[in-house]
Amino acid sequence: MSGEGIENIQETDPVRAIIAIDRELRPDFETINSTAQVEIIFAYRAMMERACKLFGVEFSVPEPDDDNYATARKILYLTKLEIDKLKVNLLYEKVQVGEAVVLDTAWRDKIHSSLAIVRSLVNRPEIPVQIRDSIMTKIHALDAEIDRVRTRIQAFTQVLVGLCEGVSAGATALTPAVRLLERVVGAVARVQPSQPAPLALPPPEDFGLDDLEASTEDDSNDA
């Protein structure tokens, strides 16, 4: 979390600027593993709150009421969730001209394969039942949506938001699932619609989903 690149950010849109600032400031989740990092997390939250206030972007993560490590972890995930919501909103705005994508067989197979991994992570015994049931309902809806002629973008974003909310609620085992679905949603976000017509995606291998699925499966097996 150096922040050295903030002054070089070129974004003029407030939301995109906040997302860019977050990329510079967010601590590495893999290194946040002890009480020594509590102050780093709280500093990250404070800086993102200040940035959002300056740019007029909503920020609703409360100030920590103690300096316990568990509280710090919760603050970290809640702050990440705020930024992820902004990303989802940007994706929706980007594709609302064409609110659906047309998936060929390769993309349908790849997304179904990715969702199978997400489903296995959601079904892990340490995931609270209420969180699991809520996310699984959204996954079932997306599974059905993928096989339609036109797949609604909203079905993707609902699952991603549900996963992020689960992580923020303490189900940290869902983090690999968030990473995987973010990659899938990111592939959709890179499509640039020029007219109100269904979006046609390039081949899924162009986005490295095979490598990400393999790493996600390894994370699941190691947990």
Secondary structure, DSSP 8 states (H G I E B T S, - for coil): ---TTGGG----SHHHHHHHHHHHH---GGG--SGGGHHHHHHHHHHHHHHHHHHT--------SS--HHHHHHHHHHHHHHHHHHHHHHHHHHHTTS-EEE--HHHHHHHHHHHHHHHHHHTSTTS-HHHHHHHHHHHHHHHHHHTSSSEEHHHHHHHHHHHHHHHHTT-GGGHHHHHHHHHHHHHHHT----SSS-EE---GGGGTHHHHHHHHHHHHHH-
